[in-house]
Amino acid sequence: MPAGELIVEAQTLAVVVLGTFNPPIISPWWLQSQGLLGETEAEEAEDLVVVPQLSQFNLPWLKVQVLQDRFLMLSEDPLEWDRLRDTILGVFTVLRHTPVAAVGINVAYHYRLPSNAAWHELGDTLVPKEPWDGLSLPGLRSLTIEGARPDVWLGHVRVRVEPSEAVPNGLFVEHNDHYALEKFDHVVESRNDPHDLERLSALADLKPSPDRGEELMEVLGGQWTDSVNRAERVAQHVARMAGV
């Protein structure tokens, strides 16, 4: 691997909407009837399950799973990520009165590192081993760090770092951009900001509402590019710590 080259072996974008759903509505045939799938795509659906508690199916470019409290659409093809967004916007344009509470834009990367030593370099940078005196050969297994939202939306940003289970000497980085579908009147900029407790309380009290459809559209339509770009930037920054 040439020095300085980041090798992405796999990447995934998953959108998760939290709310109250009627899973059987979201079937391949319904998506096709709404013009959200092509004429033959519904017939290509695999691993199809449609029951009152669950609807799930896979297409070559899309995976769908809808539970009564969780809506998931996922694509492993970056060339289809904008189509993924447009499909979700289409669903909730039709089902505009569906009670929703939050949406997560989650981007995950599997990087191939040049060696096992590079992985340990990264682990030692993120989690220094000196504080773990008494633990034999301590090593990073999983690390999650949370940051405040950089905007007025309630929510958070979380980054998870682990060894990749899919790539030898690999690095897995997941960026979870969580938007509660309500805005706060104050951007939290300090750990000592007294407004932070108000923000956390408002976030904990948020419930699904049929009146949050416009906010969902605003996030997916207006925040999408910034969210995906931020995820890539953060993941690359983490990977560079491995000396790549």
N, C-alpha and C positions, 0 to 999 in steps of 0.2 A: 504494500500500500504506500503510495507516495506520501512523503511527509506533508502534514497539513491538510490532507484530504479526508473529509468526513464521508463515510460510506453508510448510506441509509439502506438497510436491507428490507425494511417494511415500515409502513406508516398507516395509521388509521384515524379517521375522524368520526366521532360518535356524537350525535345530538340526543340529549335526554331531556324530556319535558316531564315535569312532575305535576300531577293534577288528578282529575277524576275522569276515567275513560270507560267507554263501552267497547272492549277489544274486538268483537266480531265485525264491527263496522269497517275496521282497517284490514281489508282483505285485498289480494291482488286484483280481483275483479272490480272492486269498488274504486281502487286507484285508477284502473284502466277506464272505468266509466266517467271519471272526473277529468280525464285527459292528462293524468299524471304518470301513466305508464303507456308505452307503445302498444300497438294492436296485438302483437304476439307475446309481449313480455309476461302477461298474466299467466299464460300457458307454460312459461318456462320456470315458474316458481317451484322451488324444491323445499323439502323439509317442512311442508305446510301443515300447520295446526291452527284451526279456528274453532274455539270453544268459548263459552261465556266468560271464562276467566283469563283467556289467553288467545292472542293471535300472533303467529310468527311464521315467517317464510324467508327464503333466501333467493336472490337473483344474482347473476354474475357480478353486478356492480353495487348491490345493495342488500343489507340485512335488516330485517324488521322484527321487532318484538314489542308487543303492546300488552301490558298488564292493566289491571283496574286502577292502578295508581302511578303508572310509569309508561311513557311512550319513548321508544328507542328506534332511531334509524342510524345506520352505520355504513360507511364505505371505506374500503381499503385501497381505492384507486383515487389518487389526488386529482386526476383529470375529471373525476365525477363529483368532486366535493361541492362545486357550485350547483350542480344538478340536485344533489342531496338537499341543500338548503332550499332550492326552489320547490322541491317536492314537499318538504315540510311546510313551507309557506302556503302551498296549495291546499294541503290537508286542513290547516287551521283557518284558511280563508273560507272554506266550505263549512267547517265545524267551528265557526267563530264564537259560539256561545259555550264551548266546552270549558268547564272550570279548570283553570291552570294556576300554578303558583310560582314555578321557577323553571329555568332552562339552563342546561349546561352544554357548553361547546367544548368537547374533550378531544384533544389531539395527542396521539401517542406515536413515538418513534422508537425503532429498534436500530441502533447503530452497531456496526462491526468495528471493534477496536483492534489495533495491530497486535496486541499481545495480552496475556494475563497480567503482566506487569503494569500495563496501561490501566487496566481496571483497578488494580490495587492503588495506583497513584491517584486515581479519581476518588476512591473510597477514603484514602488517607487525607485528601484535601477537604472533602465534605464532612468527614467525621474523624477528627484527629484521635489517635489511639491512646494518647497519654492519660486522659481521664479514666480509661478503662483498665487501670492497673489491677491485676488479680484475675483478669479474664484471659484465658489462653488463646492466642491468635485471634483477637477480635477483628471482625471484618463487617463491612456494610452489607446488610441483607435487604433492608428496605428503609427508605427515608422519605418522609412527607413533610413538606414545609408549606405554610399557609401565609398568604399576604392579603392585605386589604385590597378592595377593589380600587382601581385608579380613576374611578368615575363616581357619579352620584347614584348608581344602582346599588341596592342592597345586595349582599352576596360576598364572595371571596374568590381568590385565586389560589389553587393548590397545585404543587408540583411534586410528583412522586418519582423517585429514582431507585432502580433495582437492577440486578443482573438480568439480562435478557434470557428468557427461557427458550427463545426461538433462534438465537444466533450464538454460536460459539464465541467466547471472549466478547460477548455483546453487552450493550448498555440499553436499558429501557428507560425512557423518560416520558412521563405523561403529564400534560398540562390541562388542568381542569378549570375552565372559566365559568364560574357559577353565578348566574344572574337570578336573584329573586325579582319577581316582576312588580317591583315597586321602587320608586326613587326615594332617596334620602336627601334632606335639604343641606347636607354638609358632607364634604369629602374629608374623610379621616386621614390626617397627615402625620400624626404622632401617636406613639404608644400611650402617651399620657393624655390624649385628647378626651375630655369628659364626655364628648358626644359619642364615643365608641360604645359605651354601655347602652345608650339609647338605640344605636344601630343594631347591636346584638339582640336587644329585646324585641325590636321591630321585626327582625329576621326570624326569631323564634316563634313569634305570634302569627306569622303569615300563613294564610290558609288558601286553598284553591278557590278561585272566584270566576264566574262566567264573564266578569267585566274586565278581565286582564288580557283579552285577546289582542288589543291594540299594542300593549306593552310587549307581548311576545313577538308580534310583527316588527316592532321597532328594534328589538334586540337582534333578531335574525336578519332583518334588512339593513340595519344601520351599523351594527357592531361586528358583523361577520368578518370582514376583511381584517380589521384591527385585531380581532381575537385570534384568527388563524396565524397572522403574521407574528403576533406576540408569542404564540406557542412555539413557532419555529425558532424565533430569536432566543427564547429561554432554553430550549432543548439544545441548540447549537452551543450556547454558552456553557452548559453543563458538560457537553461532550468535549469541548476544548480543554476542560480541566484535566482530562485524561492524557494531555500532552499531544493530542492529535493536531 
